[in-house]
Amino acid sequence: MLLGSGMRTQTTSYFARLFAGDLSAFGGPVTDEAVAGHIRAEQMSLVLGYSVGIMLANACNAGVLVVALWHSPGLKLALIWAAIVAGAAIAFGLQSHAARRITKPQFVSRRAMHRLVRNAFILGAAWGTVPVAFFADASTGGQLVITCLCSGMLAGGALAFATIPIAAIAFTAPIFAGIAICLGRNGDPAFLLIAFLVVVYGSVLLRSVFVNSIAFARRVMRQIEAERTVRQDPLTHLPNRVAFNETLDAALKRLALSGEEFAVLLLDLDRFKEVNDKFGHPAGDEFLVQIASRLQRCTRAAEHVARIGGDEFALVMANLARPEDALEIAERFVAAFDEPFQIEGRQIVGATSVGIVLAPRDGSTQLDIMKNADAALYRAKKAGPGTVCFFEETDDRSSRDRKALQSDLEGAIARDELFLVFQPFLDLDGNRITGFEALLRWQHPQRGLVPPSEFIPIAEETGLIHEIGEWVVRRACATVAEWPEEIRVAVNFSAAQFHNNGLLQIIVQALADAKIAPHRLEIEITESMLLSKYASAASVLNALLELGVTVALDDFGTGFSSLTYLRKLPFSRIKIDQSFIRDMLVQPDCAAIVKSVIGLARDLRIGVVAEGVETADQLEYLHQIGCDEVQGYLISRPVSADRVLALLETKKLRATYAA
């Protein structure tokens, strides 16, 4: 029973391949469906190239047949037959001409090939009826014309379907059958000789078709292999940016010629850089390979996700019927990350965000479509991992505003628009200011004061953070040189700055130019930065510590591995995040965390700074539990450099504490 079922399955599979034009059914090269679809596209393109001429020949031949049978009893039937064949040929020829104007598809389905084979058989059957229906009653001249027409159609069919043997057979077999029936009924030895010649003639034609089609398939396969080196991502084996741009360009041409709408989905991986830095590049590469495999399984057969950047993927969805179809694929992409990835014995959790644009609604050029897709993706990423966003007009305004801000930021240093303000640290035991945190500000000539939360992310994404970061360090060191020697200045560093190989040299040079001792400069880094960039930051931080620069761990308690980093790096201070300070007098758990951190720091001989102190009660409580320093609006708001010396001399701080 199982053997019979297996044989039926194999038989069904064989005929499915046979009628799809798969040459392996005739002993040709075996290919996967993606390559077979590409070969079918090339075959179909050639057929469409011949189709206009072939259909014109059909219409003309139908007219010739009518003329040849003008005095025959079957004239009326011949007129009806000729009208049907000529009309169908002209209609198909016009349709083929319109199809040729549209960009050649990269993939043709089996179903499309089935339709071609069916149409070839119908046309062949129409000509196969000619000798059966009209030969016997025709005059000698008419019989000669019928013989020539049928022979000509055999040759024309073999030419038109020279790369598709099954279509050639479907077209020529009915004509052969019609000729055989006609000549067999006649019985004249001369006609038997003609029948023999037709068989030989047809055999030569079909053999040529088989030889040509297999050679053609092998040539296309070599071409595909050659193109893969240019258009394929070597790591994931997905199409690369070159291939994606070509696919998008083809979709735009189809849109212009036939109005075929499409969508572009742009994906960006969340936490990929974290995986790369935490587990190494080999793990990051394997992560990308597994992601590529999952994403490709989410798409339709004829479509391919492309890797267009380090952790960016994109898809062109052709022939879009409704926007919901694009949303469905995007949600599949998001769901593909539900299961953790198994990499080098570890479980790694991934996520993606997706931006969607619809053409022509959201653009009709490559530039507009990709710009708007990037804007939609940016909003999706801001909303959080796993978010899908369609492009909206507000995205475009936001994107233009962002690009304008980026352009203005590029010249902000040269135009002297950046400046520093300083917020003091107050030592609770000595009731004195021990240092200041340098805070970057941007005074835009039109926008006014731009918050750091707006321009710092832009600086990090564009690489401007390196130039700006160097300016901040140099300006902070030059400023602290004018203060008393016991006062330090703290400078915040972002993760992106640790990509700069010259960071250590920049800091050393800034200290030398300002002629200040290294211990007067404090580098503040966040836990989130260490979590994502520890591997590259550790060597720089250790070198700075050996130099004498102090290092503070900012926003302590908001990351994931605080204690690990306290053990690995000898921090001078930790700064308790203001979210704990704000609620410590009203939420017992916050108070417990603050007390525990201060106790831990004391045991590790690390200084503690409490951020965000705004009330006298908070100040008093922190003093009671042994906090070293505090910072916040109660002590002072950030002040300009020219007010720092006045702040150091004032006695208001002592009065505030005494109160």
C-alpha positions as a printed Julia matrix, in Angstrom:
659×3 Matrix{Float64}:
   0.0    0.0     0.0
   2.78   2.39    0.97
   4.76   1.38   -2.14
   1.79   2.16   -4.38
   1.26   5.51   -2.68
   4.93   6.37   -3.13
   4.81   5.46   -6.83
   1.73   7.63   -7.33
   3.47  10.52   -5.6
   6.54  10.12   -7.81
   4.35   9.92  -10.93
   2.45  13.05   -9.91
   5.71  14.87   -9.2
   7.13  13.81  -12.57
   4.14  15.11  -14.52
   4.08  18.33  -12.47
   7.7   18.94  -13.47
   7.03  17.82  -17.04
   4.19  20.27  -17.69
   6.06  23.07  -15.89
   8.78  22.89  -18.54
  11.31  21.38  -16.11
  14.04  19.92  -18.31
  15.03  17.32  -15.7
  11.92  15.43  -16.89
  13.76  15.04  -20.25
  17.15  14.23  -18.76
  18.24  17.82  -18.41
  19.96  19.43  -15.39
  18.24  19.11  -12.0
  17.58  22.46  -10.28
  15.86  23.78   -7.19
  12.59  25.7    -7.55
  14.26  29.13   -7.32
  16.61  28.38  -10.23
  13.84  26.59  -12.15
  11.63  29.68  -11.77
  14.43  31.86  -13.13
  14.93  29.5   -16.11
  11.17  29.61  -16.76
  11.36  33.41  -16.75
  14.08  33.32  -19.43
  12.11  30.75  -21.46
   8.94  32.82  -21.22
  10.83  35.94  -22.28
  12.01  34.22  -25.47
   8.51  32.94  -26.24
   7.09  36.44  -25.82
   9.82  37.7   -28.14
   8.68  35.36  -30.91
   4.97  35.51  -30.11
   4.08  38.69  -32.02
   5.63  37.36  -35.24
   4.2   33.87  -34.73
   0.71  35.19  -34.06
   0.91  37.45  -37.1
   1.93  34.41  -39.16
  -1.05  32.49  -37.74
  -3.46  35.23  -38.83
  -1.89  35.46  -42.29
  -1.86  31.67  -42.71
  -5.52  31.53  -41.73
  -6.24  34.04  -44.49
  -4.18  32.01  -47.0
  -6.15  28.89  -46.08
  -9.45  30.66  -46.8
  -8.18  31.79  -50.21
  -6.97  28.26  -51.01
 -10.4   26.81  -50.12
 -12.41  29.56  -51.82
 -14.09  27.15  -54.24
 -14.17  24.25  -51.81
 -17.42  22.93  -50.25
 -15.89  23.61  -46.84
 -15.46  27.34  -47.42
 -18.06  28.39  -44.84
 -16.48  26.24  -42.14
 -13.04  27.5   -43.19
 -14.19  31.11  -42.81
 -15.47  30.43  -39.29
 -12.25  28.59  -38.39
 -10.05  31.34  -39.85
 -11.98  34.1   -38.03
 -11.57  32.32  -34.69
  -7.86  31.55  -35.17
  -6.99  34.98  -36.59
  -8.94  36.8   -33.87
  -7.34  34.74  -31.1
  -3.88  35.19  -32.67
  -4.24  38.97  -32.93
  -5.55  39.24  -29.35
  -2.73  37.08  -27.99
  -0.18  39.0   -30.06
  -1.35  42.34  -28.64
  -1.28  40.92  -25.12
   2.25  39.57  -25.66
   3.39  42.94  -27.05
   2.07  44.69  -23.92
   3.75  42.09  -21.69
   7.09  42.63  -23.42
   6.99  46.33  -22.54
   6.92  45.44  -18.86
  10.2   44.6   -17.16
  11.1   40.93  -17.5
  10.23  39.05  -14.27
  12.98  37.29  -12.34
  10.75  34.34  -11.49
   7.89  32.58  -13.32
   5.68  30.09  -11.5
   4.82  26.58  -12.6
   1.21  27.66  -13.02
   2.19  30.28  -15.6
   4.1   27.64  -17.54
   1.1   25.31  -17.34
  -1.0   28.04  -19.0
   1.58  28.45  -21.75
   1.61  24.69  -22.47
  -2.2   24.63  -22.5
  -2.38  27.54  -24.95
   0.25  25.92  -27.17
  -1.83  22.73  -27.28
  -5.02  24.65  -28.12
  -3.33  26.49  -30.99
  -1.72  23.27  -32.24
  -5.06  21.47  -32.05
  -6.66  24.24  -34.14
  -4.1   23.66  -36.89
  -4.34  19.9   -36.43
  -7.99  20.02  -37.48
  -7.12  21.64  -40.83
  -5.92  18.52  -42.71
  -8.65  16.39  -41.12
 -11.48  18.82  -41.94
 -10.42  20.34  -45.27
  -7.79  18.2   -47.06
 -10.1   15.58  -48.65
 -12.47  18.09  -50.3
  -9.77  20.54  -51.37
  -8.42  20.84  -54.89
  -4.88  19.66  -55.66
  -3.62  23.21  -55.2
  -5.57  23.53  -51.98
  -4.07  20.27  -50.68
  -0.61  21.57  -51.49
  -1.34  24.79  -49.6
  -2.63  22.82  -46.59
   0.5   20.66  -46.59
   2.76  23.71  -46.77
   0.82  25.54  -44.05
   0.97  22.58  -41.66
   4.68  22.1   -42.33
   5.28  25.79  -41.81
   3.36  25.75  -38.52
   5.44  22.78  -37.36
   8.62  24.72  -38.09
   7.24  27.91  -36.54
   6.15  26.07  -33.39
   9.54  24.43  -33.02
  11.18  27.85  -33.33
   8.79  29.59  -30.91
   9.11  26.86  -28.26
  12.75  26.0   -28.94
  13.62  26.21  -25.24
  10.48  24.47  -23.88
  10.21  20.89  -25.17
   6.84  20.14  -23.54
   5.29  23.24  -25.15
   6.81  22.3   -28.52
   5.33  18.8   -28.18
   1.97  20.2   -27.06
   1.88  22.42  -30.16
   3.21  20.0   -32.79
   1.62  16.72  -31.62
  -1.96  17.69  -32.67
  -0.65  18.82  -36.08
   1.23  15.53  -36.54
  -1.89  13.65  -35.49
  -4.04  15.61  -37.95
  -1.62  14.96  -40.78
  -1.42  11.26  -39.91
  -5.22  10.88  -39.89
  -5.55  12.76  -43.16
  -2.84  10.85  -45.03
  -3.86   7.52  -43.58
  -7.41   7.92  -44.89
  -6.2    8.83  -48.37
  -4.27   5.6   -49.06
  -2.25   7.02  -51.96
   1.4    5.71  -51.86
   2.64   9.22  -52.66
   0.94  10.52  -49.56
   2.48   7.71  -47.5
   5.88   8.96  -48.7
   4.89  12.47  -47.65
   3.85  11.09  -44.24
   7.27   9.45  -43.86
   9.02  12.71  -44.73
   6.86  14.64  -42.25
   7.79  12.18  -39.49
  11.51  12.53  -40.29
  11.14  16.29  -40.53
   9.32  16.45  -37.21
  11.83  14.17  -35.48
  14.72  16.38  -36.54
  12.86  19.47  -35.33
  12.04  17.96  -31.93
  15.57  16.66  -31.47
  16.85  20.16  -32.16
  14.38  21.49  -29.61
  15.67  19.1   -26.92
  19.33  19.83  -27.63
  18.76  23.6   -27.75
  16.6   23.69  -24.61
  19.09  21.76  -22.47
  21.99  23.91  -23.7
  19.89  26.99  -22.99
  19.12  25.82  -19.43
  22.78  25.14  -18.69
  23.71  28.58  -20.06
  21.11  30.27  -17.82
  22.36  28.3   -14.8
  25.94  29.45  -15.45
  24.67  33.01  -15.79
  22.77  32.73  -12.5
  25.88  31.41  -10.77
  27.99  34.24  -12.16
  25.43  36.85  -11.13
  25.27  35.46   -7.61
  28.82  36.54   -6.96
  27.79  40.13   -7.72
  24.24  40.1    -6.37
  24.42  37.69   -3.45
  25.43  38.38    0.14
  28.34  35.98    0.8
  27.38  35.37    4.44
  23.62  34.76    4.32
  23.34  33.88    0.59
  20.45  36.33    0.35
  20.31  38.98   -2.38
  22.5   41.97   -1.53
  21.88  45.69   -1.97
  22.71  45.56   -5.7
  20.09  42.85   -6.29
  17.57  44.65   -4.09
  17.99  47.9    -6.02
  17.47  46.03   -9.3
  14.32  44.39   -7.94
  13.01  47.74   -6.73
  13.82  49.36  -10.08
  11.94  46.57  -11.91
   8.93  47.05   -9.62
   8.95  50.79  -10.36
   9.01  50.11  -14.11
   6.03  47.75  -13.81
   4.25  50.4   -11.78
   4.81  52.99  -14.51
   3.81  50.69  -17.37
   0.94  48.65  -15.94
   0.04  50.3   -12.63
   1.13  47.23  -10.61
   1.35  48.39   -7.0
   3.96  47.06   -4.58
   5.28  47.46   -1.06
   8.76  47.74    0.41
   9.44  46.38    3.9
  12.57  47.59    5.69
  13.82  45.66    8.74
  16.41  46.51   11.36
  17.59  44.04   14.0
  17.4   45.05   17.64
  20.35  44.17   19.87
  22.46  42.75   17.04
  25.46  44.9    17.97
  25.08  43.7    21.54
  25.33  40.07   20.35
  28.33  40.9    18.16
  30.23  42.63   20.94
  29.26  40.32   23.78
  29.81  36.97   22.06
  32.17  37.85   19.21
  31.91  38.22   15.44
  31.59  34.48   14.65
  28.5   34.31   16.87
  27.19  37.49   15.25
  27.67  35.97   11.79
  25.84  32.79   12.78
  23.09  34.94   14.27
  22.65  36.68   10.91
  22.64  33.37    9.0
  19.88  31.94   11.19
  17.88  35.17   10.97
  18.17  35.17    7.17
  16.84  31.61    7.02
  13.83  32.45    9.21
  13.02  35.63    7.31
  13.13  33.92    3.91
  10.64  31.29    5.11
   8.15  34.09    5.82
   7.94  35.33    2.22
   6.07  34.28   -0.91
   7.79  31.82   -3.28
   8.8   34.37   -5.92
  10.11  36.96   -3.43
  13.42  37.13   -1.63
  14.46  39.07    1.44
  17.66  41.02    0.75
  20.41  41.9     3.18
  21.17  45.52    2.34
  23.41  46.39    5.29
  25.08  45.0     8.39
  21.85  44.24   10.26
  19.34  45.67    7.76
  17.09  43.56    5.57
  14.51  44.57    2.97
  11.8   43.02    0.81
   9.97  44.18   -2.31
   6.44  42.75   -2.33
   5.31  42.79   -5.97
   1.72  42.78   -7.24
   0.3   44.03   -3.95
  -3.46  43.49   -3.77
  -4.05  45.25   -0.42
  -1.93  46.83    2.34
  -2.98  44.09    4.75
  -0.87  41.63    2.74
   2.27  43.64    3.51
   1.27  43.88    7.17
   0.8   40.11    7.3
   4.34  39.47    6.01
   5.75  42.08    8.42
   4.03  40.38   11.34
   5.5   37.07   10.2
   8.93  38.68   10.27
   8.35  39.86   13.84
   6.99  36.44   14.9
  10.08  34.75   13.42
  12.01  36.06   16.43
   9.68  34.54   19.04
  11.9   31.48   19.46
  15.43  32.08   20.82
  18.39  31.39   18.52
  20.73  28.54   19.44
  24.27  29.78   18.84
  27.42  28.11   20.18
  25.48  26.44   22.97
  23.79  29.69   24.02
  20.22  30.87   23.7
  20.17  34.34   22.16
  16.97  36.35   21.99
  16.5   38.59   18.98
  13.89  41.04   17.74
  13.21  43.25   14.75
  11.31  46.39   13.85
   9.71  46.89   10.43
   8.89  49.99    8.37
   6.51  49.65    5.4
   5.97  51.91    2.39
   3.3   51.43   -0.28
   3.95  52.45   -3.89
   2.77  54.65   -5.47
   1.06  56.11   -2.39
   4.32  56.75   -0.52
   6.6   57.42   -3.48
   7.33  56.56   -7.08
  11.14  56.82   -7.14
  13.83  54.75   -5.44
  14.99  57.76   -3.44
  11.53  58.61   -2.1
  10.61  55.02   -1.33
  13.8   54.22    0.6
  13.77  57.58    2.39
  10.19  57.03    3.52
  10.84  53.4     4.44
  13.73  54.55    6.62
  11.49  57.15    8.26
   8.8   54.53    8.99
  11.44  52.17   10.38
  12.84  54.92   12.6
   9.41  55.45   14.17
   9.0   51.69   14.61
  12.36  51.43   16.39
  11.48  54.32   18.69
   8.26  52.52   19.64
  10.23  49.45   20.72
  11.32  46.01   19.43
   8.72  44.06   17.48
   6.9   47.16   16.18
   5.57  47.45   12.62
   4.84  50.93   11.22
   3.43  52.05    7.89
   4.85  55.28    6.55
   2.89  58.4     7.49
   3.2   62.0     6.35
   4.37  62.96    9.83
   7.31  60.58    9.33
   8.38  62.58    6.3
   8.23  65.85    8.2
  10.08  64.26   11.1
  12.7   62.84    8.74
  13.22  66.2     7.01
  13.47  67.92   10.36
  15.96  65.33   11.56
  18.09  65.68    8.43
  18.02  69.48    8.77
  19.09  69.17   12.39
  21.9   66.83   11.34
  23.05  69.31    8.7
  23.05  72.16   11.22
  24.87  70.04   13.81
  27.74  69.39   11.38
  28.77  73.03   11.57
  27.75  73.77   15.15
  31.31  73.63   16.53
  32.71  75.89   13.82
  29.91  78.4    14.43
  30.55  78.3    18.2
  26.98  77.2    18.95
  27.94  74.44   21.41
  28.74  75.3    25.0
  29.1   73.62   28.38
  27.27  74.18   31.63
  28.38  72.72   34.93
  26.43  71.12   37.79
  28.26  70.74   41.1
  28.91  67.72   43.31
  28.53  68.47   47.03
  30.6   66.5    49.57
  28.29  65.87   52.53
  30.96  65.39   55.19
  32.91  68.54   54.35
  29.85  70.44   53.08
  31.87  71.68   50.11
  31.83  71.47   46.35
  34.33  68.87   45.1
  33.68  69.02   41.37
  31.31  69.66   38.52
  29.69  67.57   35.82
  30.1   69.12   32.35
  26.8   69.11   30.45
  26.67  69.82   26.71
  24.21  72.36   25.32
  23.44  73.58   21.78
  22.15  77.08   21.14
  20.66  76.87   17.64
  20.31  80.26   15.9
  16.7   79.53   14.8
  15.49  76.7    17.03
  16.86  78.11   20.24
  18.17  75.72   22.9
  18.1   72.15   21.47
  17.89  69.44   24.17
  20.75  66.9    24.22
  18.14  64.13   23.96
  17.44  65.38   20.41
  20.9   65.98   19.01
  23.09  63.42   20.82
  21.38  60.4    19.15
  21.87  62.1    15.76
  25.52  62.7    16.57
  25.97  59.04   17.53
  24.27  57.69   14.4
  26.2   59.95   12.01
  29.62  59.71   13.67
  29.63  63.4    14.62
  29.86  62.27   18.25
  33.63  61.78   17.81
  34.26  65.38   16.82
  31.82  66.7    19.41
  33.2   64.4    22.11
  36.74  65.61   21.48
  35.56  69.22   21.69
  33.81  68.53   25.02
  36.88  66.88   26.58
  39.19  69.67   25.44
  36.82  72.42   26.56
  36.18  70.74   29.93
  39.9   70.31   30.62
  40.67  73.88   29.59
  37.89  75.15   31.87
  38.83  73.11   34.96
  42.41  74.41   34.62
  41.08  77.81   35.77
  39.51  76.36   38.94
  41.1   75.45   42.28
  43.27  72.32   42.06
  41.02  70.26   44.34
  38.05  70.61   41.96
  37.43  67.91   39.32
  35.31  67.92   36.18
  33.24  64.93   35.01
  32.52  64.28   31.32
  29.91  61.85   29.98
  31.01  59.37   27.32
  28.65  57.42   25.06
  29.14  53.92   23.71
  29.75  55.23   20.19
  32.82  57.17   21.31
  34.6   53.95   22.23
  34.64  53.03   18.53
  37.2   55.8    18.07
  40.63  54.18   18.14
  42.21  57.53   18.95
  40.05  58.2    22.03
  42.85  57.53   24.54
  45.25  59.81   22.67
  42.61  62.57   22.54
  42.18  62.49   26.32
  45.94  62.42   26.96
  46.46  65.36   24.61
  43.61  67.35   26.21
  45.17  66.87   29.67
  48.58  67.9    28.38
  47.29  70.99   26.58
  45.37  72.15   29.67
  48.3   71.3    31.98
  46.08  69.63   34.57
  46.64  66.49   36.64
  44.83  63.39   35.26
  42.89  62.86   38.52
  41.02  66.12   37.92
  39.25  64.57   34.9
  36.51  62.04   35.56
  34.98  59.9    32.81
  31.32  58.96   33.32
  30.01  55.87   31.54
  26.63  54.14   31.82
  25.86  50.51   32.58
  24.03  50.17   29.27
  27.2   51.27   27.49
  29.22  48.61   29.28
  26.61  45.98   28.55
  26.82  46.58   24.81
  30.4   47.72   24.44
  32.36  46.26   27.34
  34.73  44.29   25.12
  35.99  47.38   23.3
  35.74  49.77   26.27
  37.63  47.74   28.87
  41.13  48.25   27.48
  40.61  52.02   27.09
  39.15  52.37   30.58
  42.0   50.4    32.16
  44.53  52.56   30.33
  42.79  55.7    31.64
  42.78  54.35   35.18
  46.51  53.6    34.95
  47.02  57.16   33.72
  45.26  58.48   36.83
  41.95  59.56   35.29
  39.0   58.61   37.5
  36.04  56.67   36.13
  32.47  56.84   37.43
  29.64  54.39   36.68
  26.59  56.53   35.89
  22.9   55.62   36.39
  23.83  52.74   38.7
  21.02  50.23   39.19
  19.31  50.68   35.83
  21.43  48.14   33.92
  21.68  44.37   34.22
  25.17  43.46   35.4
  26.25  46.17   37.81
  28.09  43.94   40.25
  29.94  42.19   37.43
  31.39  45.46   36.2
  32.22  46.68   39.7
  34.38  43.59   40.01
  35.97  43.85   36.55
  36.79  47.57   36.53
  38.16  49.6    39.48
  35.65  52.47   39.39
  36.4   55.54   41.45
  32.7   56.31   41.99
  29.25  55.05   41.3
  26.29  57.37   40.76
  22.94  56.15   42.04
  20.25  56.84   39.46
  17.87  59.67   40.34
  14.83  57.39   39.94
  15.81  55.67   43.21
  16.61  58.96   44.98
  13.29  60.51   43.95
  11.21  57.73   45.53
  13.39  56.57   48.41
  11.41  58.48   51.06
   8.05  57.14   49.89
   8.88  53.63   48.67
  10.67  51.29   51.1
  12.15  49.19   48.28
  13.88  52.25   46.81
  15.24  53.19   50.24
  16.53  49.63   50.69
  18.3   49.74   47.32
  19.94  53.09   48.07
  21.15  51.87   51.49
  22.45  48.62   50.01
  24.35  50.39   47.23
  25.98  52.79   49.7
  26.96  49.88   51.98
  28.36  47.9    49.05
  30.35  50.9    47.82
  31.77  51.49   51.29
  32.94  47.85   51.49
  34.51  48.14   48.02
  36.04  51.52   48.91
  34.24  53.24   46.07
  32.78  56.71   46.35
  29.0   57.19   45.94
  27.19  60.13   44.3
  23.39  60.44   44.63
  21.81  62.07   41.56
  18.66  64.16   41.44
  18.53  65.49   45.01
  15.75  68.07   45.12
  14.58  68.34   48.76
  16.21  68.97   52.11
  14.68  65.73   53.46
  16.4   63.72   50.74
  19.67  65.47   51.53
  19.35  64.77   55.26
  18.49  61.09   54.7
  21.45  60.56   52.38
  23.77  62.18   54.91
  22.47  59.86   57.64
  23.07  56.66   55.65
  26.62  57.64   54.71
  26.37  58.88   51.1
  29.57  60.62   50.02
  28.37  63.21   47.5
  25.1   64.52   46.12
  24.08  66.3    42.95
  20.77  67.93   42.05
  18.7   71.08   41.83
  18.7   71.52   45.62
  22.43  72.09   45.45
  22.45  74.05   42.19
  21.11  73.96   38.69
  23.73  73.75   35.93
  25.6   77.06   35.63
  27.85  78.59   32.98
  31.62  78.44   33.35
  31.92  82.1    34.36
  29.63  81.5    37.36
  31.51  78.49   38.74
  34.04  80.48   40.75
  31.28  82.59   42.27
  29.41  79.41   43.22
  32.52  77.99   44.88
  32.87  81.11   47.02
  29.25  81.46   48.05
  28.19  80.51   51.56
  24.61  79.7    50.61
  25.33  76.02   50.34
  26.33  75.79   53.99
  23.2   77.66   54.97
  21.05  75.28   52.94
  22.61  72.28   54.6
  22.27  73.78   58.04
  18.55  74.33   57.42
